[in-house]
Amino acid sequence: MVKDNSLSTKILTLIVHITMIFVLIVTLYPVLNVFASSLSSADANNRGIVTIFPIGFTLDSYKMIFTAGAVPRAFKNSVIYTVVGTLINLILTTSFAYPLSRKSLPLKSFYTWLVIITMYFSGGLIPLFILVKNLGLYDTMWALILPGAINTTNLIIMRTFFQNIPHELEESAYLDGANEFVIFTRIVLPLSKAALATVGLYYAVGHWNSWFNAMIFLSDQKKFPLQLVLRDIIMLAQTLQQAAEAGDLSARQELGLINAKGVKYATLFVSMVPMLAVYPFVQKYFVKGVMIGSLKD
């Protein structure tokens, strides 16, 4: 009986390892393919023969995107929008979530339902555009940050996390003469690193990957974020590809000269690096923050 259990455990462990290896391969392959394509020649990319190793190794794509003004400037813009936007998101979200987590808040149910309703109903794109323009935010970075300054899902995560903090800590602080602001900044926030890291990562990834709002609210190309520039590069590559397939000789020549696919993949890989670099530093808080923030009181 013991041998049967031991054999079953080994078989189960083997299945788990095989499954995890398969998931790892499926997850890594697109990243490796993008990186290899960014280092491959135009001919190899156009023929579609690149897998996970570069063919016709070249750094021309990276030289092109870093010597051109658009991509480095867009990269800087994305960093600014992400850092400033995430800070504002965290400040407003935590400032709103903390009162909602207090049982003593008057009309708490009303405010909670007012928040939840926004998950299902919105004014729409055109009213939002009119509002942004009338407030003087059009063609500024604030048009990308302020309209989505508080995400309802992240707000609920933070509120639930705050509710799980022992009230005895706050009562002790009250007895020592602390007010709500002191309790919030010196007790609640330091105990909420896991939730802050989780929600902050959600906000940061959202800002970094955002391109639609920039396309709607920005007209000055010098203010474009990286993702919008990447979209323009992808659209250019697709246009050249379609023209080349239709028999346009000049498009075929241009497609081969500029290595449009290589530039596209190089820009895509550069856009992935910051989030890949940040995640390991918040990983230890991430799982804990998600699990605790998902509990209901």
Secondary structure by P-SEA (a helix, b strand, c coil): caaaaaaaaaaaaaaaaaaaaaaaaaaaaaaaaaaaaaaccaaaaaacccccccccccaaaaaaaaacccaaaaaaaaaaaaaaaaaaaaaaaaaaaaaaacccccaaaaaaaaaaaaacccccaaaaaaaaaaaccccccccccccccccaaaaaaaaaaaaaccaaaaaaaaaacccaaaaacccccccaaaaaaaaaaaaaaaaaaccccccccccccccccaaaaaaaaaaaaaaaaaaaaaccaaaaaaaaaaaaaaaaaaaaaaaaaaaaaaccccccaaaaaaaaaaccc
